[in-house]
Amino acid sequence: MSLLDRIKQTADFLQNKFNATNPVGIVLGTGLGELASEIKDPIIIEYAEIPNFPQSTVEGHDGKLIYGRLNGVEVLAMKGRFHFYEGYSIEEVVFPIRVMHFLNVKTLILSNASGGMNPAYKVGDIMVLNDQINLFPTNPLMGPNIEELGPRFPDMSEPYDLDMIQLIKESANMLGHELHEGVYAGVSGPCFETPAEYKYLRIIGGDAVGMSTVPENIAAKHLGMKVAALSVITDLGVEGIVETVSHEEVQLAAQNAEPKLASIVKRFLPKLTTI
């Protein structure tokens, strides 16, 4: 079965479960899955039940697809994502994003935990992404192009939608939450960065670094989606103060920041009708 046929088979299976009309897609990253508990009238489907879906293997990524309403807005949320470092192909990593396209998702919100390299950042801060650097050793668009998914050479001059960024900034300001805006460097992982790597990533323009999001964004832009993304700064890679870090500490920092992130997302969602 071709990739396109597998995508459509999966989308048909899910459409029969919840009949999506025009949901906002949400990908919940490390330690951020509890936002899913606020989705009203949820229809919850385990990844293991979904044809052709990979399985999430990382602690903090439950592996559930949730359809419902968040602050009155129709949403389709992934509680747990797939990572290149888990051994999945880049095609498998972005497979759910492509399925979302055939479930009428036109707007996508990504979230992640990341290491802050900008000296102005501290643990627990939130950054809205305005650009990205792809340092994965591959790209989800490599290989024969599938015209039904998008053009051979998609434009990436605005990887994150400027109108959505502005609405997120307004929402954070209304709630009294400090919000940074910056560039996310995407790397393969799974080890955390060395001091020299943090320095390199900062020199080339990164404000935060993580092991996800970039492939999903590329696939979404290929599909013509509007994309916004938020990072929770869970550890620091600032020159001179690089500290030891564990996945457990990253999860804890993300969980502590989750109420702030959740409030921004909930305030922002209804505003999407204005753009």
QUILINDA-V555311 format. One record per residue. N is the residue number from 0. RES is the residue in one letter. PHI is phi in degrees with one decimal (999 if undefined). PSI is psi in whole degrees, 0 to 359 (999 if undefined). D_FIRST is the distance of its C-alpha to the first C-alpha in Angstrom with 1 decimal. Layout:
[[N/RES/PHI/PSI/D_FIRST] [N/RES/PHI/PSI/D_FIRST]]
//
This chain:
[[0/M/999/134/0.0] [1/S/-70.1/163/3.8] [2/L/-57.5/314/6.7] [3/L/-62.2/320/8.2] [4/D/-64.5/321/6.1] [5/R/-66.9/320/6.5] [6/I/-61.3/313/10.0] [7/K/-67.8/323/10.8] [8/Q/-61.0/316/9.9] [9/T/-65.3/317/12.1] [10/A/-62.9/319/14.7] [11/D/-62.9/318/15.0] [12/F/-58.3/314/15.7] [13/L/-72.2/322/18.3] [14/Q/-62.0/327/19.8] [15/N/-71.0/342/20.7] [16/K/-84.7/324/22.5] [17/F/-141.7/0/24.7] [18/N/50.6/63/24.4] [19/A/-66.2/142/24.7] [20/T/-103.9/298/26.8] [21/N/-152.7/61/27.5] [22/P/-74.6/154/27.4] [23/V/-85.4/127/28.4] [24/G/-82.4/139/25.9] [25/I/-133.8/131/27.6] [26/V/-113.3/118/26.6] [27/L/-99.1/121/29.3] [28/G/-92.0/197/29.9] [29/T/-52.0/122/32.1] [30/G/73.3/4/34.9] [31/L/-110.4/9/34.3] [32/G/-69.2/342/32.3] [33/E/-69.0/344/35.4] [34/L/-58.1/331/35.2] [35/A/-63.2/333/32.5] [36/S/-69.1/347/35.3] [37/E/-93.4/0/37.0] [38/I/-74.1/127/34.2] [39/K/-86.3/149/35.7] [40/D/47.5/52/34.3] [41/P/-73.7/142/31.2] [42/I/-109.3/115/28.1] [43/I/-109.7/127/26.8] [44/I/-126.1/123/23.4] [45/E/-67.5/142/22.9] [46/Y/-55.7/326/19.9] [47/A/-62.7/338/19.4] [48/E/-86.7/347/18.9] [49/I/-92.8/124/16.1] [50/P/-57.6/136/12.5] [51/N/71.8/359/10.7] [52/F/-79.7/138/14.2] [53/P/-67.5/175/16.1] [54/Q/-117.2/135/19.6] [55/S/-75.8/131/22.8] [56/T/-117.1/1/25.1] [57/V/-100.4/135/28.1] [58/E/-59.9/135/31.3] [59/G/97.1/356/31.9] [60/H/-123.7/97/28.2] [61/D/-67.1/323/27.9] [62/G/89.5/55/24.3] [63/K/-138.5/141/24.6] [64/L/-104.3/128/23.4] [65/I/-126.3/124/26.5] [66/Y/-111.3/136/27.0] [67/G/173.1/212/30.6] [68/R/-129.3/135/33.5] [69/L/-122.9/115/35.3] [70/N/52.5/41/38.7] [71/G/84.0/358/37.8] [72/V/-104.9/134/34.7] [73/E/-65.7/125/31.2] [74/V/-133.2/156/29.1] [75/L/-130.7/108/25.8] [76/A/-112.5/135/26.5] [77/M/-93.6/116/24.6] [78/K/-95.1/87/27.1] [79/G/111.9/134/25.9] [80/R/-121.0/181/23.6] [81/F/-114.2/142/21.6] [82/H/-119.6/148/23.3] [83/F/-60.4/324/22.6] [84/Y/-70.4/345/25.4] [85/E/-73.1/351/23.8] [86/G/102.7/1/21.6] [87/Y/-75.1/149/18.5] [88/S/-70.0/160/16.9] [89/I/-63.6/331/18.0] [90/E/-63.7/320/14.5] [91/E/-70.5/324/14.6] [92/V/-58.0/319/18.2] [93/V/-98.4/3/17.6] [94/F/-53.9/314/14.4] [95/P/-61.8/327/16.9] [96/I/-64.3/319/18.8] [97/R/-69.0/325/16.0] [98/V/-64.5/319/15.3] [99/M/-56.3/322/19.1] [100/H/-56.8/320/19.1] [101/F/-83.2/2/17.2] [102/L/-108.9/22/19.9] [103/N/71.8/20/22.6] [104/V/-77.3/121/23.7] [105/K/-113.6/346/25.8] [106/T/-129.0/132/28.0] [107/L/-128.6/134/27.2] [108/I/-116.6/122/29.7] [109/L/-107.5/147/29.0] [110/S/-136.5/156/31.5] [111/N/-159.8/166/32.1] [112/A/-101.2/138/34.9] [113/S/-144.7/163/36.3] [114/G/-93.0/129/39.2] [115/G/-85.2/130/41.9] [116/M/-112.1/344/43.4] [117/N/-74.0/127/45.5] [118/P/-59.2/341/49.0] [119/A/-79.4/349/49.4] [120/Y/-90.5/151/46.7] [121/K/-135.0/163/47.3] [122/V/-59.4/132/45.3] [123/G/99.2/349/44.3] [124/D/-71.3/162/44.2] [125/I/-121.6/137/41.4] [126/M/-121.0/131/40.1] [127/V/-91.0/132/38.2] [128/L/-79.0/134/36.1] [129/N/-115.3/352/37.0] [130/D/-167.5/174/35.1] [131/Q/-149.7/161/33.1] [132/I/-125.4/121/32.9] [133/N/-89.7/107/29.6] [134/L/-113.1/14/30.5] [135/F/-68.1/152/27.1] [136/P/-78.8/14/26.4] [137/T/-157.3/184/23.3] [138/N/-144.8/136/22.0] [139/P/-65.5/349/18.8] [140/L/-98.5/4/18.8] [141/M/-69.3/151/18.9] [142/G/97.2/184/16.6] [143/P/-57.7/135/15.4] [144/N/-79.5/138/16.4] [145/I/-100.1/108/14.2] [146/E/-59.0/329/17.1] [147/E/-68.0/344/16.0] [148/L/-96.9/337/16.5] [149/G/154.1/179/19.8] [150/P/-75.0/160/22.0] [151/R/-58.3/318/21.8] [152/F/-123.7/82/25.0] [153/P/-70.2/145/25.5] [154/D/-72.5/137/29.2] [155/M/-126.1/28/30.1] [156/S/-71.4/341/33.8] [157/E/-136.1/75/33.7] [158/P/-63.3/329/31.1] [159/Y/-121.7/129/32.7] [160/D/-61.8/124/34.0] [161/L/-65.9/324/37.8] [162/D/-65.8/320/38.5] [163/M/-66.3/320/36.7] [164/I/-58.4/315/38.5] [165/Q/-62.7/319/41.8] [166/L/-66.1/322/41.1] [167/I/-65.6/318/40.3] [168/K/-63.7/319/43.5] [169/E/-64.5/319/45.5] [170/S/-64.6/316/44.1] [171/A/-62.7/319/45.0] [172/N/-64.7/319/48.4] [173/M/-63.4/329/49.1] [174/L/-87.7/353/48.4] [175/G/78.1/22/50.5] [176/H/-98.3/132/47.8] [177/E/-68.3/138/47.9] [178/L/-138.1/123/44.7] [179/H/-88.6/162/44.0] [180/E/-131.8/128/41.9] [181/G/-167.0/189/40.4] [182/V/-102.2/134/37.7] [183/Y/-104.9/125/35.1] [184/A/-97.0/123/34.1] [185/G/-99.6/124/30.7] [186/V/-123.8/165/30.6] [187/S/-76.0/329/28.2] [188/G/69.5/195/30.6] [189/P/-90.9/355/31.0] [190/C/-75.7/150/34.7] [191/F/-71.5/165/37.1] [192/E/-76.4/151/38.7] [193/T/-80.0/163/41.8] [194/P/-55.1/321/44.9] [195/A/-67.2/324/44.4] [196/E/-68.6/318/40.8] [197/Y/-58.4/317/41.9] [198/K/-62.7/315/44.6] [199/Y/-59.7/313/42.2] [200/L/-63.1/324/39.8] [201/R/-69.4/319/42.8] [202/I/-61.9/322/44.2] [203/I/-83.3/2/41.1] [204/G/117.0/4/41.1] [205/G/-81.1/140/39.4] [206/D/-101.3/334/41.0] [207/A/-148.0/157/38.6] [208/V/-134.1/142/35.9] [209/G/-157.3/179/32.9] [210/M/-113.3/27/29.6] [211/S/-150.3/201/27.2] [212/T/69.9/310/27.1] [213/V/-61.0/311/26.9] [214/P/-60.6/321/23.1] [215/E/-62.8/318/22.7] [216/N/-63.7/316/25.3] [217/I/-60.5/314/23.8] [218/A/-63.6/320/20.4] [219/A/-66.4/317/22.4] [220/K/-65.4/324/24.7] [221/H/-58.2/324/21.9] [222/L/-81.7/354/20.9] [223/G/86.8/15/24.6] [224/M/-77.0/153/25.5] [225/K/-87.9/134/29.1] [226/V/-128.2/139/29.3] [227/A/-131.3/154/32.2] [228/A/-147.0/146/32.4] [229/L/-128.1/135/35.2] [230/S/-112.1/135/36.1] [231/V/-94.0/125/38.4] [232/I/-79.2/110/40.6] [233/T/-106.0/347/40.6] [234/D/-158.6/167/42.3] [235/L/-120.4/137/44.2] [236/G/-123.7/41/43.9] [237/V/-80.1/135/47.0] [238/E/-53.8/128/48.9] [239/G/95.1/343/51.8] [240/I/-133.0/31/50.5] [241/V/-68.8/125/47.2] [242/E/-116.6/161/47.2] [243/T/-64.9/148/45.3] [244/V/-147.7/148/42.4] [245/S/-125.6/162/40.2] [246/H/-61.8/324/37.0] [247/E/-63.3/320/39.2] [248/E/-68.1/322/41.6] [249/V/-62.4/314/38.8] [250/Q/-58.2/315/37.6] [251/L/-63.4/316/41.2] [252/A/-63.4/321/41.9] [253/A/-65.3/317/38.8] [254/Q/-63.7/322/39.8] [255/N/-66.2/328/43.4] [256/A/-88.1/351/42.3] [257/E/-59.0/318/39.8] [258/P/-56.7/322/42.4] [259/K/-67.3/314/43.2] [260/L/-61.9/316/39.6] [261/A/-61.1/319/38.9] [262/S/-65.7/324/41.9] [263/I/-66.9/313/41.0] [264/V/-61.8/315/37.4] [265/K/-64.3/322/38.9] [266/R/-70.7/326/41.6] [267/F/-75.8/323/39.3] [268/L/-53.1/309/36.6] [269/P/-62.7/339/38.8] [270/K/-72.7/346/39.9] [271/L/-62.6/337/36.5] [272/T/-68.5/348/37.6] [273/T/-89.7/355/40.2] [274/I/-120.5/999/37.9]]
//
